[in-house]
Amino acid sequence: MQRSFEIRGRTLGLSGPCFVIGEAGSNHNGSLEQALALIDVAAEAGCDAVKFQVFKAKRLYPEAAGRSDYLGDPRSIFDIISAMELPEEWLPRLRVRADQHDLAFIASPFHEEAVAVLDPYVDAFKIASYELTHAPLLREVAKRNKPVIMSTGASDLDEIREAVATLEAAGCDRLAIMQCTAAYPTPPEAVNARALVTLREEFEIPTGLSDHSEHPEVAPMAAAALGAAVLEKHYTLSKYLPGPDHAFAVEPEGLRRLVAGVRATERVVGSGTKAVLGVEDELRGFARRVLMTTKAVTKGEPFSRDNVDVLRRGKLEGGLAPKHLEDVLRAVAARDLAAETPLTDEDLDGCKPVVRGLRLCPAKKGDADIIHRWANDPMTREASFSPEPIPLVDHVAWFCRELERADHHLFIVQHQGDPVGFVRLNTIPEHQGVCLVSINIAPEARQRGIGTATLKAAVAVAKELNFKQIQAQIRPSNEASRRAFTRAGFVHERDIEVSGQAAQEWVRGC
């Protein structure tokens, strides 16, 4: 089974946006105009798909089946189902209306012959909970080579395993399964949304929730928070219409609230990656503590707790991290320092550089997001030869291509285990044994000597890769880079042009 697949261009996967299905079911009440209006409502609410049911009473129950107690309807279940049948001649009209709204059109067949009737019109098939053990129907659906979504109400895990195996053996390779409780309405304590996690872990395919509880948002938002790939909810034009499925269905405003709640939940849940987010950059730089002089310190004067403290930096630049306090207290000032000066490696004499524990690690696909954040930092864009912000989709495509190139070497700079920058070493084809280096240091790691240390580490890696020389292209106005490259042993070789702009070529041997 595929771990992710698409229905009308929307992806159902183990993570990602929830595919929301408006379950019109049989709430058309035998009226084509009402069925079309239901499609309009699903589109206006923001659903991804609309779903109907196609059944024949004579293929569901014998006429002698009797009455259903839970419905409270004096008619027999056979007569109730007969009145709810969807005429097959409606299907072309329903499909056209769904297309007009760019909605996926899905239907549940309840007997084998209905599969062939639906096949020309549906984007995917839905297996209703009570049909999960209907092996002939499952095999007929699987043969159609379309995505399948299956509800699991009133079934145990062994029965679900058997149904999945039946579908897979018959050729189905795109399946999503939904936790469902067969009670109408479902009490909140019986929704058991967490079962969708159990199903996902058991089958390693997309899972979700078919919700029959009355509240429009609670269960759907819980499912979204648990990573549901698909969500289904019955809806109606009015709860007061006649028919067994209207009373527990949500009305148009409820469906709109449901979709909005699911999307809001997805935004809150996020990606799960723990990293510094762009919205945190300002306060991370402003409120993070650094080592700073508290009074003027003259060249050669020892540092002590009398003239150094751990303070929040505010809008001052630079500053060593507090973990380097002991190193600083063993050093003396390398130059005269004013009070309230954030300390850097260059301010210290008498101890080893504090930029220890720095290493270059090969970049991986999972690093794309953090590199994108660093690349779009305003100072980075200003220093670039292409100052426009980089869209995430373009960045990810570029990054994946770069990772696949054998002549380009990409590294994440780690300092004490934390990612603090990005390095590229690109082979220059026309100059054997020469590579072009570019670096980008995270905004929160600047002014700490990490840029210079990174360049020295890059030179060492270039040597290991058998390069003889390493070059860099720097804008003349980028004074910070010029200082870092100078401290790392590079020299300004010549003036050049890059993308039609003035640039400087800096070089050093490996």
Buried (B, 14 or more C-beta within 10 A) or exposed (E): BBEBBBBBEBBBBEEBBBBBBBBBBBBBBEEBEBBBBBBBBBBEBBBBBBBBBBBBBEBBBEEEBEBBEEBEBEEBBBBBBBBBBBEEEBBEEBBEBBEEBEBBBBBBBBBBEBBEBBBEBBBBBBBBBBBBBBBEBBBBBBBBEBBBBBBBBBBEEEEBEBBBEBBBEBEBBBBBBBBBBBBBBBEEEEBBBEBBBEBBEBBEBBBBBBBBBBBBBBBBBBBBBBBBBBBBBBBBBEEEBEBBBBBBBBBBEBBBBBBBBBBEBBEEBEEEEEEBEEEEBEEBBEEEEBBBBBEBBEEEEBBEEEBBBBBEBEEBEBBBBBEBBEBBBEBBBBEEBEEBBBBBBBBBEEBEBBBEEBBBEEBEEEBBBBBBBBBBBEEBBEBBBEEEEBEEEEBBEBBEEBBEEEEBBBBBBBBEEEBBBBBBBBBBEEEEEBBBBBBBBBBBBBBBBBBBBBBBBBBEBBEEEEBEBBBBBBBEEBEBBBEBBBBBBBEBEEEEEBEEEEBBBBBBEB
